[in-house]
Amino acid sequence: MHPMDELIDSLVVELRRGTLILSVLSQLKRPRYGYSLVQRMEEKNVDIEPGTLYPLLRRLEKQGLLTSQWDTSESRPRKFYVLSDQGKMVYERLKSEWDSISKQLDLLMVEDDGHE
Amino acid sequence: MNDMELVERYLDVMAEHLPEKIRDDVIDEMRGNIMDMLPDQPTGQDIRTVLEKLGDPASLAGSYRRDKNYLIGPAVYDSYVSVLKTAVVIAAVVYAFIALMSFLLKGDGPIDFATGSIVNFLADLAGEVIIAAFEGAVFACVWVTVTFAIIERTGISTGNPLGRKKWTADDLLLPSAGDKSRISRTETTIGIFFSVFFTALLLAKPDLFGWYERVDGVIVLKEPVLNKDQLYRYAFVIAAFAAVQFALAVYKFIIRHWNIPAAVFNAVYNAALAVFVFILSRDMKLINPGFISLVAQKTGWSDAKALTNYQNFAAGFTVIFIIFCAVDSVFGFVLSRRQKPTVKSILT
């Protein structure tokens, strides 16, 4: 691999990491279990490793953003996660932060292109 | 091997690396996740693919317990390094000094400077001193690390009082030379030095305090001052005082400025120490009767007179000691009340 590609890859990973929590919170307005969330992300072409997502769910729960419940009614017991009230609030705040970041960046990059 | 057994093995390895509190729940959930990821009639290859996608079970388990994974966290790391350096140097010097003293007083016979034994003598001496310095350094490393690991684990460092408050521009002004409330690190260091020194000396080599005489060119111990058996009854308390004093010094290193909790801590410590010194001074069993007799014999006093003189000396020492403790305690409170400069007060 070209050495620049490696650098680009690591920068992309870093860029995505920042948006990961926002992506996860956005999909948990209704309860989902681990793998269903992975599938959901895949459908939407969001690239997230299951090995990253599963521990993240638990961490968000510990931070009080999610609540969880075991559902034993199906053939196999599954743990469902959903946004808590606090999580909903945090999600709204993060979302508006994201909107303003993305607007700022658009502006910065358009300006820059204009000068070239 | 049955292919499903591979999944169980994966989960076993994960379980080994998980804290007990969350272990069962995480494993049950992960088993469900893995089953969900597999097709209905999975082949061995399917299972391998899924497990490899999840990656090393130990590191997967590690990401479930990421928050408290340091022994010494970044919040106190700088203080840790500076206390560690100071304590290692102090302990090495103290231990080396004690080794030197006890080697010189051991009295293996007169040094025969004429023959080559001076070389052996110096080699032995250097050997013992170096080993002792090393022991002291290791001892200091262990204690400083344990102390900071406790600070890290108990969360004292995250919320105050030890941790840093939210940064304000005022913080830029704090460590200025003219600021009187600043705790002098030199003084703290000297404090640690003497406390380590006397504790180590008292507990490890109580016989160094004694009446020595030169007999045929060899220094020999005639009578130690202290009664070792009685002294060792207090060993635990003496060690506890040293430990608390050490903790207080570490605390001062971290906060850097006197504040009310530090002043209270300091005053309580001083009060307890004063009481302890008072008790020691009144305990006649602590003094070796042989030493009193020896003093009487050498001075021509009667035994009773020597004992009374000792009691007077001990009482006088205790009074001075208590005055020092009181002054030091008050000092802490006065300095902690002193206003720190603020940006506003400088700008206006």
Chai-1 contact restraints between the chains, C-beta under 6 A:
chainA,res_idxA,chainB,res_idxB,connection_type,confidence,min_distance_angstrom,max_distance_angstrom,comment,restraint_id
A,G34,B,N33,contact,1.0,0.0,6.0,A-B,restraint_1
A,Y35,B,N33,contact,1.0,0.0,6.0,A-B,restraint_2
A,Y35,B,D36,contact,1.0,0.0,6.0,A-B,restraint_3
A,Y35,B,M37,contact,1.0,0.0,6.0,A-B,restraint_4
A,G51,B,L54,contact,1.0,0.0,6.0,A-B,restraint_5
A,G51,B,G55,contact,1.0,0.0,6.0,A-B,restraint_6
A,G51,B,L60,contact,1.0,0.0,6.0,A-B,restraint_7
A,Y54,B,N33,contact,1.0,0.0,6.0,A-B,restraint_8
A,P55,B,S63,contact,1.0,0.0,6.0,A-B,restraint_9
A,P55,B,Y64,contact,1.0,0.0,6.0,A-B,restraint_10
A,R76,B,G32,contact,1.0,0.0,6.0,A-B,restraint_11
A,R76,B,M35,contact,1.0,0.0,6.0,A-B,restraint_12
A,R78,B,G32,contact,1.0,0.0,6.0,A-B,restraint_13
A,K79,B,E29,contact,1.0,0.0,6.0,A-B,restraint_14
